[in-house]
Amino acid sequence: MILAVFWTAFIVYGLVSEPSGIPRFPWLVKPGVDKVIHAIIFAVEAGLLTATFSHINQKLVPLYVLLWCFLLGGILEVIQYYWVNGRNGDVVDLLADIFGAVAGIWFVRTFSKK
């Protein structure tokens, strides 16, 4: 659970920081790379949450995790759009977040053994 909380804080920090506060790498400017990054960070988020709460209710946990990732991603995109200089809120980023969350849930549910 602690790892999931820290990962959520990492996501929030990374997505609401102005771009000048984040180290630049040349490969980050290639088209589509940011979407892949969104998918990966939300796959990890959803995977951690699914693994953490899977003992509670096998059927509802994926739905709650997906809802959480949708709300987190959506709120962060709105914050980026209105309040973060140098960043733009993007619906395609939110779609990448959801795709990553679904992948993370699927991965944990498929490969975790009781």
C-alpha positions, 0 to 999 in steps of 0.5 A: 500500500505504501508503494502505491501511495508513493507512486501516486505522489510521483504521478501527481508531482510529475504531471503537475510540474512545469516542464522546466522542472523535469529533466529533458531527454532528447527522445522525449520530444518524439511524437507519441512518446509521452502517450507511452509514458502515460500508459506505463505510469498508469499501468504501474499505478493500476497494477500496484492498487490491484495487487494491494486490494485484490484480497478484498473483492475480486470482482469489484477491485478492477472497477474501482481501480479503473475508476480511480485511474480515470479520476486521477488522470482526468483531474490531472489533465484539467489541472495541466490545462488550466494551471500548469505553465508549459503543459496542456491538458489532453484527452488523448493523454487521458485515453493513454492513462486508461489504456495503461490502467487496463493493461496494469489490471490485466497483468496483475490479475493474469500473472498473480497466483493465489 
